[in-house]
Amino acid sequence: MNMKTFPGTEWVNGRLRPVEVRKAKVVVVVMVVVVVVVVVVVTCTTTIK
């Protein structure tokens, strides 16, 4: 996955700045949480039906 896809992240000398790395980590965590929630909701709704 290309880090440049994250808004506000820029490569500096081939490395992300610490602040941008933290932002990227937050974005990744949020994406993972969203995926987990969607999976749980889908499994719950299909089980109830």
C-alpha positions as a printed NumPy array, in Angstrom:
array([[  0.   ,   0.   ,   0.   ],
       [  1.432,   3.373,  -0.975],
       [  1.757,   5.722,   2.002],
       [  1.18 ,   8.696,  -0.305],
       [ -2.495,   7.653,  -0.489],
       [ -2.883,   8.878,   3.097],
       [ -3.913,  12.551,   3.154],
       [ -1.274,  14.816,   4.649],
       [  1.572,  12.313,   4.425],
       [  4.716,  13.191,   2.503],
       [  7.93 ,  11.287,   1.946],
       [ 10.955,  13.196,   3.237],
       [ 14.318,  11.678,   2.188],
       [ 12.559,   8.32 ,   1.708],
       [ 11.077,   8.353,   5.211],
       [  7.874,   9.691,   6.68 ],
       [  8.144,  12.416,   9.283],
       [  7.284,  11.197,  12.822],
       [  4.087,  13.281,  12.911],
       [  2.95 ,  11.828,   9.585],
       [  3.794,   8.311,  10.785],
       [  1.546,   8.846,  13.797],
       [ -1.237,  10.112,  11.522],
       [ -0.774,   7.098,   9.242],
       [ -0.972,   4.736,  12.238],
       [ -4.195,   6.423,  13.381],
       [ -5.658,   6.058,   9.877],
       [ -4.71 ,   2.36 ,   9.794],
       [ -6.219,   1.744,  13.25 ],
       [ -9.439,   3.524,  12.25 ],
       [ -9.669,   1.467,   9.037],
       [ -9.137,  -1.789,  10.973],
       [-11.807,  -0.834,  13.538],
       [-14.273,   0.031,  10.765],
       [-13.637,  -3.314,   9.027],
       [-14.114,  -5.229,  12.289],
       [-17.36 ,  -3.379,  13.06 ],
       [-18.696,  -4.043,   9.549],
       [-17.842,  -7.754,   9.816],
       [-19.518,  -8.041,  13.228],
       [-22.641,  -6.204,  12.045],
       [-22.88 ,  -8.364,   8.902],
       [-22.467, -11.61 ,  10.845],
       [-25.01 , -10.501,  13.451],
       [-27.629,  -9.49 ,  10.878],
       [-27.176, -12.678,   8.843],
       [-27.385, -14.811,  12.017],
       [-30.569, -13.05 ,  13.198],
       [-32.161, -13.523,   9.767]])
